């Protein structure tokens, strides 16, 4: 993907979701849509190991489509559970059912390309969601993935302190080799880390599975030594969890700085306790609601509105200048939990600060700062 955004978001940015000519914007957009509100949006999500897909993405898209269509529109949802062949079957089924538009988050961006072509031949627009699929997609919505990796890398260096140098050995636990986003996260992280520390071991973690990350980390510990790993770049929170399990199993009690991504609840708790240094908070509601707006605008033939919703451009291996929208990201640390995941309603204070974590939450100032906003 061609890099668009270059600045690091340090606070949650507000993106107008019903404005800028989006569906539902008063007085905006095309005067005569080619289709009414009785539309079906197909939604294909890739896996369930990241709980955010089931907990946030699908429900938010479903609610937004219903809101934009006065309750007449519906979402046909399927999750491939990390099986590329199953996702191809799900896509064929949606084509056969003649849904009006498809939001596709691919398990394997390359393998799904033929299915995307078949959808286009059937007159069904496919919008890549969160991960950039190959084939003739109409648009793409995601976070600035290279920036995600760069933020992770920068914060890892921050955790190591001013004395960080080439003598510091880093393990990189990257995402799945079939996910193009993983390669962008990795590229961004290397922009921040290359030449400043030593990448002693680097893994591409099959299927984003925490158990595979745990296995890889065990290999790194056995080769490098449990006391010679200064930090771990983990591409997401699930991988971070696997890394931490391997380190603890090896007898490491003073954990090195470990990154993450997705602000999973378990990871936020680990940040509170100090087991994980940071995560990347991606405001899913912004991404999901904008995706729903794009899908409804495309299904209804509101071309002016659709163009307003896709101000950026990206390249894939099979396409150039694809209309896109890149949502900014936020580095999540112990210091801004209140101002991000709690403020935005992703979690309540009571979700994070369980009785077991009461002392850690008090030490982090969460009880005092977040009182009254549960």
Secondary structure, 3 states (H helix, E strand, C coil): CCCCCCCCCCCCCCCCCCCCCCCCCCCCCCCCCCCCCCCEEEEEECCCCCCHHHHHHHHHHHHHHHHHCCCCCEEEEEECCCCHHHHHHHHHHHHHCCCCEEEECCCCCCCCHHHHHHHHHCCCEEEEECCCCCCCCCEEEEECHHHHHHHHHHHHHHHHCCCCCCCCEEEEEECCCCCHHHHHHHHHHHHHHECCEEEEEEEECHHHCHHHHHHHHHHHHHHHCCCCCCEEEECCHHHHHHHHHHHHHCCCCCCCEECCCCCCHHHHHHHHHCCCCCEEECCHHHHHHHHHHHHHHHHHCCHHHHHHHCCEEECCCCCCCEEEEEECCEEECHHHCHHHHHCCCCCCHHHHCCHHHHHHHHHCCHHHHHCCCC
